Amino acid sequence: MSVSYMHRFLFSSFLFVLTALINPVGASSAERNTVAVVRYNVSTQDVDEKQNYYIEVLKLALKKSQPEFGPFGLKPVFMAMPQGRAVKSVARGQLIDLVWTMTSPSVRKS
């Protein structure tokens, strides 16, 4: 898989997730003009060197979607959060809104 393809894939994946977060189905134009705050985890333990890359891709995706979906804010949540807890937190709408993670056949089935 080429780096260019990987970047396009990651970017389109971020846009898909962000569209659902920022502009839920049925959102009015007034709702789109409010600032959407996207909370993401910044690990205080096991710091991933690629974390800054993911944050920059997130910023780029939000910036590119701003004309259509409105303004945004980013709120880092600093805490040690194992991957499983982070995924459950996003699914429940608690603590964080977004998680970047590896995938596997078992994750894709759930």
Stockholm file with secondary structure:
# STOCKHOLM 1.0

chainA/1-110         MSVSYMHRFLFSSFLFVLTALINPVGASSAERNTVAVVRYNVSTQDVDEKQNYYIEVLKLALKKSQPEFGPFGLKPVFMAMPQGRAVKSVARGQLIDLVWTMTSPSVRKS
#=GR chainA/1-110 SS CCHHHHHHHHHHHHHHHHHHHHSCTTCCHHHHTSCEEEEEEECSSSCCTTHHHHHHHHHHHHHHHHHHHCCEEEEEEESCCCHHHHHHHHHHTCSCSBCCCCCCHHHHHC
#=GC SS_cons         CCHHHHHHHHHHHHHHHHHHHHSCTTCCHHHHTSCEEEEEEECSSSCCTTHHHHHHHHHHHHHHHHHHHCCEEEEEEESCCCHHHHHHHHHHTCSCSBCCCCCCHHHHHC
//
